[in-house]
Structure formats: structure tokens, C-alpha cells
């Protein structure tokens, strides 16, 4: 089975190299791994591992990095002599956070082939490996296990449909034996692991709540955005896809609510930015072109860069978070930590925070533009009700904080 798995990984690498001829993200994926082992060797060659043990953190992409960031920074504080190696699988994580100050080195993860994993272990020789949420690369897990390196998964989330829990999943289940400890987001994940004979799990909750709380506590100011906002109420549309934008645009055309809009699409490639600009039949300012002269001249601000959306939610009165009409809902913790009521599409049932807050009445699933407009009108017309919604959101974040502290305490006692 390992040969079959490795063959599919190899074929994936060939496919991405072919796609790199036409796709910018695939091209970044390939270029970022060029000469990887030479650069890795040069970076780590003088490390005294007795004084400065290497701890390897891995995040698939930007979202997973932000989820694990509180643990990375707490680890840096708790073990100041350790050297932190941070890896990303996706360009959307690496390209945004390649200069992250709390890691000593930041690299792309090489393709999970047996040869790559052997070479990786020879160079890195980590004291421990900490994977954020998922990315179960089985050759890496086998190599870590062979070298007796402790492996931890933080904020891990399992669902019954995953191959680990299906009748054909025996080989995949055995690969999890390489994991020293799982820190699960919820009790369902812990129960699923225990059902396949993996009792090495602690329910700590989701470290994203610690991250978004830190963001709300250390607000970054955006003077030009504040000038754009003025005294208006603001509707932020975050991490949107085409389906989300089609639903939102009828609301954007209405003037009676006095709203200004900030749109931050999930994909900020030039093609997607042009697509959105073509669809909006109103004055729009790109964030990259925002200045003191034009900041007050339009009612719509289009964010054509990445990495600032989580802070922009501080200016929101209401928010719409995208992904609910596609593969899955994006991060709603970012707006709710500021007490912002949130709308999203129907694909939210895999996300505990969305399910919980829909039940509590702090956020809303909408299936049509008409429903979004009606909900928005009702909320804006009821200031007392708005304060209640905001309180529900803030309280939910407060009661779900603390996962980072639980993980760090475990590592201090057992790691």
C-alpha cells in the first residue's frame, strides 16, 4: 500500500509541474521547492542541537498557520533556546508568512516521497514535530517514527467519512500509530480516534479562538480604511467566491441602508480582481490604490492583497463570510471576536462554531439575496437586538479560548 501511496504522490508532483506552465499558484509551488535541500542544508549546518534543539512546525496553508500561530508563539516563549522550523505545503501560506518573525527558518515542505523524507530527516534531525490540524503525510510520519521523533497534531479535526474510519481504511489507521499525541478540537474527533484504538488524545478545543482573541486585543490601525469608512456602517464581505459575490451584489446596490462595503475575495489574483470589478456597476476603490484623496469617493473598497482581512473586521457592522456555497465555510471566528454578526451560505454544517452560533442566534445562514437583504434590514432597524447579537458572538469566543495553554502545559509535562 505504501508503494501505491508514494506512486500517487509522485504523480501529483508531475501534475503540479505540468500545471505550473499555466497556473500562477502551481508555478509558485514548483519554484519554491527548487534547490530546497541545498538551502535547507545551508540554513541548518551550524546548529548545535544539544543547545538549540530543532522543533518542526508544519501548516498546510495560511489558514492552518493562523490556527497554529498561538502555539508557535507560546512555544517560542516557553522554550527560548529551541530553533523553530516552519514549513508550508501551499504557496498561499508560504508567500504571505515567509518572513514570520517567530520562526528561525521557513521553507516549503518537499513532496512526500520516501527519498525526500529520508533526506529531510538527515538534514533537519528534529527534536519533535508538530502538525497543525491535518496534512497526514504518511512517508514523513513513517520517517519520524523510525527516528523515534515525537509527533503531535494540534487542533486536529476528524469526521466519520474520512478513510481512517471506513472499512477499507486499515492501512491508513496504522499510519496514525506514528503520532505521539492528538490535541482534538472536539469530543467527536476524540471519540472517533478512540473507536479505532487510538486513546492518545486530549480534547483541547480550537486554537483559532486564541488567535482571533489576540487579534482583537492587539488591533492594528488602518488610517486610510478609517477615512474610507468615515461615520458609515460597514458591511465586510470576507473570503468570497463567485457564488457569494452574486448573492451580495443586490444588497450592495441598495442605498437606503447607508452601508459601505469592503470586499476581500478568497482569491486575489489579477484575474479574480478584474472579474469582480467587471461585475460591480458602482464606483470601487482598490486597496492598493487607496490614498487620502480618493478614500472618501466610493462606497466600495476592494481588497486586492492578502493578510489584513482579520484586522479589517474591527470596522464591520455586519459581515458575510464566503465558502458556504462551495467546498466549505471560511473562518467566522475572525469577525465574531469583534462582536460582528455574520451571514454565510448553506455549507456550514461541518463547522462547529457556525452550527453553535446559528442555534444561539448570533449568526445567520442565508440562501438568497432576498433573504440577506431582509435579515440585514431587520438587524439594522433594531439597535437593541444588534447589541444582543454582538454579545452572543463575543461570549462564544470567550468561552472557547484556552486551547493553546492546554497544549503547552501538556508539552511541558510530557514533551
C-alpha positions, 0 to 999 in steps of 0.5 A: 500500500505504501508503494501505491501511496508514494506512486500517487504522490509522485504523480501529483508532483508531475501534475503540479509541474505540468500545471505550473506552465499555466497556473500562477499558484502551481508555478509558485509551488514548483519554484519554491521547492527548487534547490530546497535541500541545498538551502535547507542544508545551508540554513541548518549546518551550524546548529548545535542541537544539544543547545538549540534543539530543532522543533518542526512546525508544519501548516498546510496553508495560511489558514492552518498557520493562523490556527497554529500561530498561538502555539508557535508563539507560546512555544517560542516563549516557553522554550527560548533556546529551541530553533523553530522550523516552519514549513508550508505545503501551499504557496498561499501560506508560504508567500504571505508568512515567509518572513514570520518573525517567530520562526528561525527558518521557513521553507516549503515542505518537499513532496512526500516521497520516501527519498525526500523524507529520508533526506529531510530527516538527515538534514533537519534531525528534529527534536519533535514535530508538530502538525497543525490540524491535518496534512497526514503525510504518511512517508514523513510520519513513517520517517519520524517514527523510525527516528523515534521523533515525537509527533503531535497534531494540534487542533486536529479535526476528524469526521466519520467519512474520512478513510481512517474510519471506513472499512477499507481504511486499515492501512491508513489507521496504522499510519496514525500509530506514528503520532505521539499525541492528538490535541482534538478540537472536539469530543467527536474527533476524540471519540472517533480516534478512540473507536479505532484504538487510538486513546492518545488524545486530549480534547483541547478545543480550537486554537483559532479562538486564541488567535482571533482573541489576540487579534482583537486585543492587539488591533492594528490601525488602518488610517486610510480604511478609517477615512474610507469608512468615515461615520458609515456602517460597514458591511465586510464581505470576507473570503468570497467566491463567485457564488457569494459575490452574486448573492451580495451584489443586490444588497450592495446596490441598495442605498437606503441602508447607508452601508459601505462595503469592503470586499476581500475575495478568497482569491486575489489574483489579477484575474479574480480582481478584474472579474469582480470589478467587471461585475460591480456597476458602482464606483470601487476603490482598490486597496492598493490604490487607496490614498487620502484623496480618493478614500472618501469617493466610493462606497466600495473598497476592494481588497486586492492583497492578502493578510489584513482581512482579520484586522479589517473586521474591527470596522464591520457592522455586519459581515458575510463570510464566503465558502458556504456555497462551495467546498466549505465555510471560511473562518467566522471566528475572525469577525465574531471576536469583534462582536460582528454578526455574520451571514454565510451560505448553506455549507456550514454544517461541518463547522462547529462554531457556525452550527453553535452560533446559528442555534444561539442566534448570533449568526445567520445562514442565508440562501438568497439575496432576498433573504440577506437583504431582509435579515440585514434590514431587520438587524439594522432597524433594531439597535437593541437586538444588534447589541444582543447579537454582538454579545452572543458572538463575543461570549462564544469566543470567550468561552472557547479560548484556552486551547493553546495553554492546554497544549503547552502545559501538556508539552511541558509535562510530557514533551 
